[in-house]
Amino acid sequence: MEKAYTEEGESWLNQALDYLQKNYNFMVEFLNKECPAVKVLKMEAAYLAVLDFEDTKMTYEQIKSTLADHAVLIEDLIDFFYPPQGTTFFRINLACTKKKLQLCLQRIVDSIAGY
């Protein structure tokens, strides 16, 4: 923990932020090309980005079901709305390898195309 407050920690943080930004940029480009109906919201913090499935015209239940059928586990934002209701917003974790992210994004594309 002490190293987090040193130059060594700052170097690690900068590398981590750069890696997350590259994954975010890759995701935006990939989805814009392969599945423009899924919009990527501007990333504001941390390692989670938000995807909006509204333009797919699928209901919350349809989105959850088709993603699960294609082995995609991304978190919905249903807990952020009151009263609880279906949402088209889902969070995706970018703190992973680019290869793993690409596999997840391809599964998202396949799930939407197969719907």
C-alpha positions in Angstrom: 0.0 0.0 0.0 2.9 2.4 0.7 4.1 2.0 -2.8 0.8 3.3 -4.2 1.8 6.7 -2.8 5.2 6.7 -4.5 6.5 7.4 -8.0 6.3 3.7 -8.6 2.6 3.7 -7.7 2.0 6.7 -10.0 3.7 4.9 -12.8 1.5 1.8 -12.4 -1.6 4.0 -12.2 -0.7 5.8 -15.4 -0.1 2.5 -17.2 -3.4 1.1 -15.9 -5.3 4.2 -17.0 -3.7 4.0 -20.5 -4.6 0.3 -20.8 -8.2 1.0 -19.8 -8.4 3.9 -22.3 -7.1 1.7 -25.1 -9.7 -1.0 -24.3 -12.4 1.6 -24.3 -11.3 3.0 -27.6 -11.1 -0.5 -29.1 -14.7 -1.3 -27.8 -16.1 1.9 -29.3 -14.5 1.2 -32.7 -15.5 -2.5 -32.6 -19.2 -1.9 -31.7 -19.5 1.1 -34.1 -18.4 -1.2 -36.9 -20.0 -4.5 -36.0 -23.1 -3.5 -34.1 -24.0 0.2 -34.3 -27.3 -0.5 -32.5 -25.4 -0.9 -29.3 -24.1 2.5 -28.2 -21.2 3.1 -25.9 -21.6 5.9 -23.4 -18.7 8.2 -22.6 -16.7 6.6 -19.9 -16.6 8.8 -16.8 -14.6 6.9 -14.2 -13.0 3.6 -13.2 -12.9 0.5 -15.3 -16.6 0.2 -16.1 -18.2 1.5 -19.3 -21.9 1.6 -20.0 -23.5 0.1 -23.1 -27.0 1.2 -24.3 -29.1 -1.4 -26.1 -32.1 0.9 -26.7 -31.6 1.0 -30.5 -31.8 -2.8 -30.7 -35.6 -2.4 -29.8 -35.2 -5.3 -27.4 -36.8 -5.3 -24.0 -34.8 -5.6 -20.8 -35.8 -9.3 -20.5 -34.9 -10.0 -24.1 -31.5 -8.4 -23.7 -30.7 -10.2 -20.5 -31.8 -13.5 -21.9 -30.0 -13.3 -25.2 -26.8 -12.2 -23.6 -27.0 -15.0 -21.1 -27.6 -17.5 -23.9 -24.4 -16.3 -25.5 -22.4 -16.5 -22.3 -22.1 -12.8 -21.8 -22.3 -11.6 -18.2 -22.5 -7.9 -18.0 -24.2 -6.0 -15.2 -27.5 -4.2 -15.8 -28.2 -0.9 -14.1 -31.7 -1.8 -12.9 -30.7 -1.0 -9.3 -30.0 2.6 -10.3 -33.6 3.3 -11.2 -36.6 3.9 -8.9 -39.1 2.5 -9.0 -37.2 -0.6 -10.3 -37.9 -1.1 -14.0 -36.3 -2.7 -17.0 -33.4 -0.7 -18.5 -31.4 -0.9 -21.7 -28.2 0.2 -19.9 -25.6 -2.4 -19.0 -22.1 -2.0 -17.5 -19.1 -3.8 -19.0 -15.7 -4.3 -17.2 -12.8 -3.1 -19.3 -10.1 -4.2 -16.8 -9.3 -7.4 -18.7 -7.1 -8.4 -21.6 -8.0 -7.1 -25.1 -8.4 -10.7 -26.2 -11.0 -11.3 -23.5 -12.8 -8.0 -24.3 -12.9 -8.8 -28.0 -14.4 -12.3 -27.3 -17.1 -10.6 -25.1 -17.9 -8.0 -27.7 -18.1 -10.6 -30.4 -20.6 -12.6 -28.3 -22.6 -9.4 -27.8 -22.7 -8.8 -31.6 -23.6 -12.5 -32.2 -26.4 -12.4 -29.6 -27.9 -9.3 -31.1 -27.6 -10.6 -34.7 -29.2 -13.9 -33.6 -32.2 -12.2 -32.0 
